[in-house]
Amino acid sequence: MTRPTRYLVRMGLFLVVILGLAYALHPMLIHAFMANPGLDGTIIAILLIGVAWNLHLTFRLFPEVRWIECLQQNRSGLSLPPAPRLLAPMARIITARREHNAHLSLSSQTTSSLLDSLEARMDEGREISRYITQLLVFLGLLGTFYGLLLTVRSIADVIGGMPSGGSDLTAMFDHVKTGLVQPLGGMSTAFSGSMFGLAGALVLGFLDLTTGQAQTRFFNDIEEWFAGITRVDGSPSRPSVSLSDPAELASLSETMETWLPRVQDFMRLTTENVSLLQQNISMLRKNAHDAEESRAAVLSALKELTKAVREQRYNDPATPQILQQIERELTGLRSDLHHERSLSRED
């Protein structure tokens, strides 16, 4: 397992650089901060909360890594430490497996469920970090619009308070110069809010990126470890399901719930096909029976015709030829009738 130390070092170096820049620019930053202490102080406070939260997301990976390393040692008599927060569902299942079998093995369904649970828990913390970043951008834009609103209102007051008529130009100039102080203060409020908000969003964006890399590395290590202890479904070496293992029973239940509708559809289609096949066989038997009756009737008529021709004893020279042709037709009909009876018996 890879410890997230290098990611913490990267975050620490980045924060040191940011603090160095802030110290070098502190006269300008203090002047900008005093333009609107309330809003800018809120932005800085939220920035510190976001920094602390990203550091917390990275620091909490250490107990997770230690727990996995202790589990991978697989020594008899070694008791596992208390399960950490991210791996709590995995810890319950793995602990139950080790009580029944020292050789840890997971099914593919169980592995997929555990990885999905771990990914959802890590994304939950990342969502808070992303929200804080977006909140800093929103506060910066809010300061911008608030400062512009103050500027517009101050300019309107200056224009409305200008003396009219034949007033002295010097007095008018002094009035305009005095009145421009408030619009410039509004512009300072707008720019200072935007500066602190966007700068804070950039800082948190880098910290969130580094935290995501640490969590992704941790997730990949867990996935690679699972790949070594996961048995492929349908393999010949797969052991039988233990009724005393709750994890196996849960996995078997999920598999049955997935395949039961498909089995039901297959049985329904099979029943319908058997019914259609029986109907086709009945129709074939009926057609064969009707054909046999028709050919029997034709055969009987031909026999009667042959008998009548022989009894009449015509002196026509073509009579023997007609009789021979009739006998050939009778022979062919007997062969066809015999063939139809054979097919009927095979059905």
C-alpha positions as CSV (number, residue, x, y, z in Angstrom):
1,M,0.0,0.0,0.0
2,T,1.2,3.5,-0.8
3,R,1.1,6.0,2.1
4,P,-0.2,9.5,1.3
5,T,2.9,11.1,2.7
6,R,4.2,12.5,-0.5
7,Y,0.8,14.2,-1.2
8,L,0.9,15.8,2.2
9,V,4.5,17.1,1.5
10,R,3.2,18.5,-1.8
11,M,0.4,20.3,-0.1
12,G,2.7,21.6,2.7
13,L,5.2,23.0,0.2
14,F,2.4,24.7,-1.7
15,L,1.0,26.3,1.4
16,V,4.5,27.5,2.4
17,V,4.8,29.2,-1.1
18,I,1.4,30.9,-0.7
19,L,2.3,32.1,2.8
20,G,5.6,33.5,1.5
21,L,3.8,35.4,-1.3
22,A,1.3,36.7,1.2
23,Y,4.1,37.9,3.5
24,A,5.9,39.6,0.6
25,L,2.7,41.4,-0.5
26,H,1.3,42.0,3.0
27,P,1.2,45.9,2.8
28,M,-1.0,45.7,-0.3
29,L,-3.1,42.9,1.0
30,I,-3.7,44.7,4.3
31,H,-4.8,47.8,2.4
32,A,-7.1,45.7,0.2
33,F,-8.4,43.9,3.3
34,M,-9.3,47.2,5.0
35,A,-11.5,48.2,2.0
36,N,-14.2,45.7,3.2
37,P,-13.0,43.9,6.4
38,G,-16.3,42.0,6.9
39,L,-16.5,40.3,3.5
40,D,-12.8,39.8,3.1
41,G,-12.6,38.3,6.6
42,T,-15.4,35.9,5.8
43,I,-13.6,34.8,2.6
44,I,-10.3,34.2,4.5
45,A,-12.1,32.3,7.2
46,I,-13.8,30.0,4.7
47,L,-10.4,29.6,2.9
48,L,-8.9,28.3,6.2
49,I,-11.7,25.9,6.7
50,G,-11.3,24.5,3.2
51,V,-7.5,24.1,3.8
52,A,-8.1,22.3,7.0
53,W,-10.8,20.0,5.4
54,N,-8.5,19.0,2.6
55,L,-5.7,18.2,5.0
56,H,-8.1,16.1,7.0
57,L,-9.2,14.1,3.9
58,T,-5.6,13.3,3.3
59,F,-4.6,12.5,6.9
60,R,-7.5,10.1,7.4
61,L,-6.0,7.8,4.8
62,F,-3.2,6.8,7.1
63,P,-5.3,4.6,9.4
64,E,-7.0,3.1,6.4
65,V,-3.6,2.1,4.9
66,R,-2.3,0.7,8.3
67,W,-5.4,-1.4,8.6
68,I,-5.0,-2.9,5.1
69,E,-1.3,-3.6,5.7
70,C,-2.1,-5.4,9.0
71,L,-4.7,-7.4,7.1
72,Q,-2.3,-8.3,4.3
73,Q,0.2,-9.8,6.8
74,N,-2.2,-12.8,7.3
75,R,-0.5,-14.2,10.4
76,S,-2.3,-16.6,12.6
77,G,-3.3,-15.1,16.0
78,L,-2.9,-11.5,14.8
79,S,-5.9,-9.4,15.8
80,L,-7.0,-6.7,13.5
81,P,-7.1,-3.1,14.9
82,P,-10.5,-1.3,15.0
83,A,-11.9,-0.7,11.5
84,P,-11.5,2.9,10.2
85,R,-14.3,4.9,8.8
86,L,-13.8,4.5,5.1
87,L,-13.3,0.7,5.3
88,A,-16.0,0.0,7.8
89,P,-18.3,-2.1,5.5
90,M,-15.3,-4.0,4.1
91,A,-14.0,-4.7,7.7
92,R,-17.2,-6.4,8.7
93,I,-17.3,-8.7,5.7
94,I,-13.6,-9.5,5.8
95,T,-13.7,-10.2,9.6
96,A,-16.6,-12.6,9.1
97,R,-14.8,-14.4,6.3
98,R,-11.6,-14.8,8.3
99,E,-13.5,-16.3,11.2
100,H,-14.7,-19.2,8.9
101,N,-11.7,-19.4,6.6
102,A,-8.1,-18.3,7.1
103,H,-7.6,-18.0,3.4
104,L,-9.4,-14.8,2.4
105,S,-11.4,-15.0,-0.8
106,L,-14.1,-12.8,-2.2
107,S,-16.6,-13.2,-5.0
108,S,-16.8,-10.7,-7.8
109,Q,-20.1,-9.4,-6.7
110,T,-18.8,-8.7,-3.2
111,T,-15.7,-7.0,-4.5
112,S,-17.8,-4.7,-6.8
113,S,-20.1,-3.8,-3.9
114,L,-17.1,-3.0,-1.6
115,L,-15.4,-0.9,-4.2
116,D,-18.6,1.1,-4.9
117,S,-19.1,1.7,-1.2
118,L,-15.5,2.9,-0.8
119,E,-15.7,5.2,-3.8
120,A,-19.0,6.8,-2.6
121,R,-17.5,7.5,0.9
122,M,-14.5,9.2,-0.6
123,D,-16.6,11.2,-3.0
124,E,-18.7,12.4,-0.1
125,G,-15.7,14.3,1.4
126,R,-14.6,15.6,-2.0
127,E,-18.1,17.1,-2.6
128,I,-17.7,19.3,0.5
129,S,-14.3,20.6,-0.7
130,R,-15.7,21.4,-4.1
131,Y,-18.6,23.3,-2.5
132,I,-16.2,25.4,-0.4
133,T,-14.2,26.3,-3.6
134,Q,-17.4,27.4,-5.4
135,L,-18.5,29.3,-2.3
136,L,-15.2,31.4,-2.4
137,V,-15.9,32.2,-6.1
138,F,-19.4,33.2,-5.2
139,L,-18.3,35.5,-2.4
140,G,-15.7,37.1,-4.7
141,L,-18.4,37.9,-7.2
142,L,-20.7,39.1,-4.4
143,G,-18.0,41.5,-3.3
144,T,-17.6,42.7,-6.9
145,F,-21.3,43.5,-7.4
146,Y,-21.6,45.1,-3.9
147,G,-18.6,47.4,-4.7
148,L,-20.0,48.4,-8.0
149,L,-23.4,49.1,-6.4
150,L,-21.6,51.4,-3.9
151,T,-19.7,53.1,-6.8
152,V,-22.8,53.8,-8.8
153,R,-24.7,55.2,-5.9
154,S,-21.8,57.4,-4.9
155,I,-21.4,58.8,-8.4
156,A,-25.2,59.6,-8.5
157,D,-24.8,61.5,-5.2
158,V,-21.9,63.5,-6.5
159,I,-23.7,64.4,-9.7
160,G,-26.8,65.3,-7.8
161,G,-24.9,67.5,-5.3
162,M,-23.0,69.6,-7.9
163,P,-23.8,73.3,-7.7
164,S,-25.5,74.8,-10.6
165,G,-25.7,78.3,-12.1
166,G,-22.8,80.6,-12.0
167,S,-21.0,79.0,-9.1
168,D,-17.2,79.3,-8.8
169,L,-15.3,76.7,-10.7
170,T,-12.9,76.2,-7.9
171,A,-15.7,75.4,-5.5
172,M,-17.2,73.0,-8.1
173,F,-13.9,71.3,-8.6
174,D,-13.4,70.8,-4.8
175,H,-16.9,69.4,-4.6
176,V,-16.2,66.8,-7.4
177,K,-12.9,65.9,-5.8
178,T,-14.4,65.3,-2.4
179,G,-17.3,63.4,-3.9
180,L,-15.1,61.0,-5.8
181,V,-13.7,59.5,-2.6
182,Q,-16.8,57.3,-2.0
183,P,-16.9,55.9,-5.6
184,L,-13.3,55.0,-5.4
185,G,-13.9,53.3,-2.1
186,G,-16.6,51.2,-3.7
187,M,-14.2,50.2,-6.5
188,S,-11.7,49.1,-3.8
189,T,-14.4,47.0,-2.2
190,A,-15.2,45.3,-5.6
191,F,-11.6,44.6,-6.5
192,S,-10.6,43.4,-3.0
193,G,-13.5,41.0,-2.8
194,S,-12.8,39.5,-6.2
195,M,-9.1,39.2,-5.5
196,F,-9.5,37.4,-2.2
197,G,-12.3,35.2,-3.5
198,L,-10.6,34.1,-6.7
199,A,-7.2,33.6,-5.0
200,G,-8.8,31.5,-2.3
201,A,-10.5,29.4,-4.9
202,L,-7.2,28.8,-6.7
203,V,-5.5,27.7,-3.5
204,L,-8.4,25.3,-2.6
205,G,-8.5,24.0,-6.2
206,F,-4.9,22.8,-6.0
207,L,-5.4,21.3,-2.5
208,D,-8.5,19.5,-3.8
209,L,-6.6,18.2,-6.8
210,T,-3.9,16.8,-4.6
211,T,-6.4,15.2,-2.2
212,G,-8.1,13.6,-5.1
213,Q,-4.8,12.1,-6.3
214,A,-4.1,10.7,-2.9
215,Q,-7.6,9.1,-2.7
216,T,-7.3,7.8,-6.2
217,R,-4.0,6.1,-5.4
218,F,-5.5,4.6,-2.3
219,F,-8.5,3.3,-4.3
220,N,-6.2,1.8,-7.0
221,D,-4.2,0.0,-4.3
222,I,-7.3,-1.5,-2.8
223,E,-8.5,-2.5,-6.3
224,E,-5.2,-4.2,-7.1
225,W,-5.3,-6.1,-3.8
226,F,-8.9,-7.2,-4.5
227,A,-7.9,-8.5,-7.9
228,G,-5.6,-11.0,-6.2
229,I,-8.2,-12.3,-3.7
230,T,-11.2,-12.3,-6.0
231,R,-12.3,-15.6,-7.5
232,V,-13.9,-15.5,-11.0
233,D,-17.5,-16.6,-11.1
234,G,-18.1,-19.9,-12.9
235,S,-14.5,-21.2,-12.5
236,P,-14.1,-24.9,-11.7
237,S,-12.2,-24.3,-8.5
238,R,-14.9,-22.2,-6.9
239,P,-15.9,-23.5,-3.5
240,S,-19.4,-24.4,-2.5
241,V,-21.5,-21.8,-0.7
242,S,-21.4,-22.0,3.1
243,L,-24.8,-21.6,4.7
244,S,-23.1,-20.2,7.8
245,D,-21.4,-17.4,6.0
246,P,-23.6,-14.4,5.8
247,A,-21.5,-12.7,3.1
248,E,-21.8,-15.7,0.8
249,L,-25.5,-15.9,1.5
250,A,-25.9,-12.2,0.6
251,S,-23.9,-12.7,-2.6
252,L,-25.9,-15.8,-3.5
253,S,-29.2,-13.9,-2.9
254,E,-28.1,-11.1,-5.2
255,T,-27.2,-13.5,-7.9
256,M,-30.5,-15.3,-7.6
257,E,-32.4,-12.1,-7.7
258,T,-30.5,-11.1,-10.9
259,W,-31.0,-14.4,-12.8
260,L,-34.5,-15.4,-11.6
261,P,-36.4,-13.1,-14.0
262,R,-34.3,-14.4,-16.9
263,V,-35.0,-18.1,-15.9
264,Q,-38.7,-17.3,-15.7
265,D,-38.7,-15.8,-19.2
266,F,-36.8,-18.7,-20.6
267,M,-39.2,-21.2,-19.1
268,R,-42.2,-19.2,-20.4
269,L,-40.7,-19.2,-23.9
270,T,-39.9,-22.9,-23.7
271,T,-43.5,-23.7,-22.7
272,E,-44.9,-21.6,-25.6
273,N,-42.5,-23.3,-28.1
274,V,-43.5,-26.8,-26.9
275,S,-47.2,-25.9,-27.3
276,L,-46.7,-24.7,-30.8
277,L,-44.7,-27.8,-31.7
278,Q,-47.5,-30.0,-30.4
279,Q,-50.0,-28.1,-32.5
280,N,-47.8,-28.5,-35.6
281,I,-47.4,-32.3,-35.0
282,S,-51.2,-32.6,-34.7
283,M,-51.7,-30.8,-37.9
284,L,-49.2,-33.0,-39.7
285,R,-50.8,-36.2,-38.4
286,K,-54.2,-34.9,-39.6
287,N,-52.9,-34.1,-43.1
288,A,-51.2,-37.5,-43.3
289,H,-54.4,-39.2,-42.3
290,D,-56.4,-37.3,-44.9
291,A,-53.9,-38.0,-47.6
292,E,-54.0,-41.7,-46.7
293,E,-57.8,-41.8,-46.9
294,S,-57.7,-39.9,-50.3
295,R,-55.2,-42.3,-51.8
296,A,-57.1,-45.3,-50.5
297,A,-60.2,-44.1,-52.2
298,V,-58.3,-43.5,-55.5
299,L,-56.8,-46.9,-55.2
300,S,-60.2,-48.5,-54.7
301,A,-61.6,-46.7,-57.7
302,L,-58.8,-47.8,-59.9
303,K,-59.2,-51.4,-58.8
304,E,-62.9,-51.3,-59.7
305,L,-62.1,-49.7,-63.0
306,T,-59.5,-52.4,-63.8
307,K,-62.0,-55.1,-62.9
308,A,-64.7,-53.6,-65.1
309,V,-62.3,-53.4,-68.0
310,R,-61.2,-57.0,-67.7
311,E,-64.8,-58.2,-67.4
312,Q,-65.9,-56.4,-70.6
313,R,-63.1,-58.0,-72.6
314,Y,-62.9,-55.4,-75.3
315,N,-61.4,-56.4,-78.7
316,D,-59.6,-53.0,-78.9
317,P,-55.9,-53.6,-79.4
318,A,-55.1,-50.6,-77.0
319,T,-56.8,-52.3,-74.1
320,P,-53.7,-54.2,-72.9
321,Q,-51.6,-51.0,-73.0
322,I,-54.2,-49.2,-70.9
323,L,-54.2,-52.0,-68.4
324,Q,-50.4,-52.0,-68.1
325,Q,-50.5,-48.2,-67.5
326,I,-53.2,-48.6,-64.8
327,E,-51.1,-51.3,-63.1
328,R,-48.0,-48.9,-63.1
329,E,-50.1,-46.2,-61.5
330,L,-51.4,-48.6,-58.9
331,T,-47.8,-49.7,-58.1
332,G,-46.7,-46.0,-57.7
333,L,-49.7,-45.3,-55.4
334,R,-48.9,-48.3,-53.2
335,S,-45.3,-47.0,-52.9
336,D,-46.5,-43.5,-51.9
337,L,-49.0,-44.9,-49.5
338,H,-46.3,-47.0,-47.8
339,H,-44.0,-44.0,-47.6
340,E,-46.7,-41.8,-46.0
341,R,-47.4,-44.6,-43.4
342,S,-43.7,-44.7,-42.5
343,L,-43.6,-40.9,-42.0
344,S,-46.8,-41.0,-39.9
345,R,-45.3,-43.7,-37.7
346,E,-42.0,-41.7,-37.2
347,D,-44.1,-38.6,-36.1
